């Protein structure tokens, strides 16, 4: 199954690509996910920030999703330095975080997780905590 195109602002796409270039993945699964995310970002539907749909996953989004092996509620997508699963903060560079960024609420995404390829359903996206990404982010 081919995933739909990501929807993202040019600023966030460029920042994520630059962050990925400077990031050392801890394992092969993460590296493969980041490679896939990089490829998807290069072919994304790039929009002005004001034109992004309200339900697109961005850095700072709070999401609820499920897959055949997992269901998580109210996880906030954050930069790696802010990741803390005990506080429900998921790194955008984790395998699951890289699977979600740029997709809309209700989307089903096929992604290679550590247990194998799974269908992830993005049930809810809350962007009330998202702040515009600055150059120092």
C-alpha positions in Angstrom: 0.0 0.0 0.0 1.3 3.4 -0.9 0.8 6.1 1.7 -0.8 9.4 0.8 1.5 12.4 0.3 2.6 14.2 3.4 1.3 17.8 3.9 3.8 20.1 5.5 5.0 23.7 5.5 8.2 24.5 3.6 9.8 25.8 6.8 9.0 22.6 8.8 10.1 20.3 5.9 13.4 22.1 5.5 14.1 22.1 9.3 13.2 18.4 9.7 15.5 17.5 6.7 18.3 19.5 8.3 17.8 18.0 11.7 17.8 14.5 10.1 21.1 15.3 8.4 22.7 16.0 11.8 21.0 13.2 13.7 22.7 9.9 14.6 20.1 7.2 14.7 20.4 4.7 17.6 19.6 1.6 15.5 18.8 0.3 12.0 15.0 0.5 12.4 15.2 4.2 13.2 17.6 4.8 10.3 15.3 3.2 7.8 12.3 5.2 9.2 14.2 8.4 8.8 15.3 7.5 5.3 11.7 6.9 4.4 10.6 10.1 6.0 13.3 12.0 4.1 12.1 10.6 0.9 8.5 11.4 1.7 9.4 14.9 2.6 11.0 15.4 -0.8 7.7 14.5 -2.5 5.4 16.2 0.0 2.5 18.6 -0.6 4.3 21.7 0.6 2.1 24.6 1.7 2.3 27.9 3.4 1.9 27.5 7.2 -1.4 29.4 7.2 -2.7 27.0 4.5 -2.0 23.8 6.5 -5.1 21.8 7.4 -5.8 22.0 11.1 -5.5 18.2 11.5 -2.0 17.7 10.0 0.6 16.2 12.4 3.4 18.6 13.0 6.2 18.9 15.6 4.2 19.8 18.7 1.0 18.0 17.7 -0.7 15.7 20.3 -1.9 12.5 18.6 -3.9 9.4 19.3 -3.2 6.4 17.0 -3.5 2.6 16.9 -1.9 -0.3 15.0 -2.5 -4.0 15.4 0.1 -4.2 18.1 -0.3 -0.8 19.8 -2.7 1.9 20.8 -1.4 5.2 22.2 -3.4 8.3 23.3 -2.3 11.9 23.7 1.4 11.6 22.7 3.0 14.9 21.8 5.4 14.8 18.8 8.6 16.6 20.0 12.3 17.1 19.0 14.6 14.3 20.2 16.0 16.4 23.0 12.5 16.8 24.5 11.4 13.2 24.1 10.2 11.5 27.3 7.7 8.7 26.9 6.8 8.8 30.6 5.6 12.3 30.0 3.9 11.3 26.7 6.5 13.1 24.5 7.4 11.1 21.4 10.5 12.0 19.4 9.7 13.0 15.8 12.8 10.9 14.9 11.6 7.7 16.6 10.2 5.0 14.3 6.6 5.9 15.3 7.2 9.6 15.3 8.6 9.6 11.8 5.7 7.6 10.6 3.1 10.1 11.8 4.5 13.6 10.8 2.8 15.2 7.9 -0.4 13.0 7.9 -3.9 14.0 8.6 -6.4 12.7 11.2 -8.2 9.7 9.9 -5.3 8.6 7.7 -4.1 5.0 7.6 -0.3 4.6 7.1 1.7 1.5 6.3 5.0 1.7 8.1 7.8 -0.6 9.0 7.9 -0.9 12.8 10.3 -3.0 14.9 7.8 -5.9 14.9 7.3 -5.6 11.1 5.1 -3.7 8.7 1.9 -2.5 10.3 -1.1 -0.4 9.4 -1.2 2.7 11.7 -4.5 4.6 12.0 -4.2 8.2 13.0 -7.3 8.7 15.1 -6.9 12.2 16.5 -4.7 15.2 16.0 -4.7 18.2 18.3 -2.5 21.2 17.2 -3.4 23.5 20.0 0.1 23.2 21.5 1.9 23.7 18.2 4.1 26.8 18.0 5.7 28.2 14.8 9.1 26.7 14.3 11.8 29.3 14.5 15.4 29.0 13.3 16.6 28.1 16.7 14.3 25.2 17.2 
